[in-house]
Amino acid sequence: MHRIDALKIIVQFRGDGLIVCNIGDPSRELYSVRDASNQFYMLGSMGMASSIGLGIALARPTQRVLASTVMGRWLMNLRPLATIATRDQALPSGHNR
């Protein structure tokens, strides 16, 4: 599956969820699929989609947040993965993950 095809499916079924999209081609592709006010297109923050998504999720705990990124991004900043995993385990049952 190509990334743009995955983005089409995500946009179709996300409901009122927020999307934080990685810098570059992923942001351009998401914009071309459908531009919306609940999408954050990153500029100048390469490698930080998961960190930004985590910050939004912590600030808006009832809002579903999706961070879209690419594999090479993890080589730049692995630390948010541990924080995200820890926060996910600490959420009460039934919380909107």
KATA-V13527 format. One record per residue. N is the residue number from 0. D_LAST is the distance of its C-alpha to the last C-alpha in Angstrom with 1 decimal. Layout:
n=N d_last=D_LAST
n=N d_last=D_LAST
//
This chain:
n=0 d_last=24.6
n=1 d_last=25.1
n=2 d_last=22.4
n=3 d_last=23.6
n=4 d_last=23.2
n=5 d_last=19.6
n=6 d_last=19.0
n=7 d_last=20.8
n=8 d_last=18.6
n=9 d_last=15.3
n=10 d_last=17.1
n=11 d_last=18.3
n=12 d_last=15.1
n=13 d_last=12.6
n=14 d_last=13.6
n=15 d_last=13.2
n=16 d_last=10.5
n=17 d_last=12.0
n=18 d_last=13.4
n=19 d_last=15.0
n=20 d_last=17.7
n=21 d_last=19.9
n=22 d_last=23.5
n=23 d_last=26.3
n=24 d_last=26.3
n=25 d_last=22.6
n=26 d_last=22.7
n=27 d_last=26.0
n=28 d_last=24.8
n=29 d_last=21.7
n=30 d_last=24.2
n=31 d_last=26.6
n=32 d_last=24.2
n=33 d_last=23.3
n=34 d_last=23.4
n=35 d_last=21.2
n=36 d_last=20.6
n=37 d_last=16.8
n=38 d_last=17.5
n=39 d_last=18.5
n=40 d_last=21.2
n=41 d_last=22.0
n=42 d_last=25.6
n=43 d_last=27.2
n=44 d_last=24.1
n=45 d_last=24.3
n=46 d_last=21.9
n=47 d_last=19.4
n=48 d_last=16.7
n=49 d_last=14.0
n=50 d_last=15.6
n=51 d_last=15.6
n=52 d_last=12.0
n=53 d_last=11.1
n=54 d_last=13.7
n=55 d_last=12.5
n=56 d_last=8.9
n=57 d_last=11.0
n=58 d_last=13.5
n=59 d_last=11.4
n=60 d_last=8.7
n=61 d_last=8.5
n=62 d_last=8.4
n=63 d_last=6.3
n=64 d_last=7.9
n=65 d_last=9.5
n=66 d_last=12.2
n=67 d_last=15.1
n=68 d_last=17.8
n=69 d_last=20.7
n=70 d_last=21.9
n=71 d_last=24.5
n=72 d_last=22.2
n=73 d_last=21.1
n=74 d_last=24.8
n=75 d_last=24.8
n=76 d_last=22.1
n=77 d_last=20.4
n=78 d_last=19.6
n=79 d_last=16.1
n=80 d_last=14.9
n=81 d_last=15.9
n=82 d_last=14.3
n=83 d_last=10.8
n=84 d_last=11.4
n=85 d_last=12.8
n=86 d_last=10.2
n=87 d_last=7.5
n=88 d_last=10.4
n=89 d_last=11.2
n=90 d_last=8.3
n=91 d_last=10.0
n=92 d_last=9.8
n=93 d_last=8.4
n=94 d_last=5.9
n=95 d_last=3.8
n=96 d_last=0.0
//
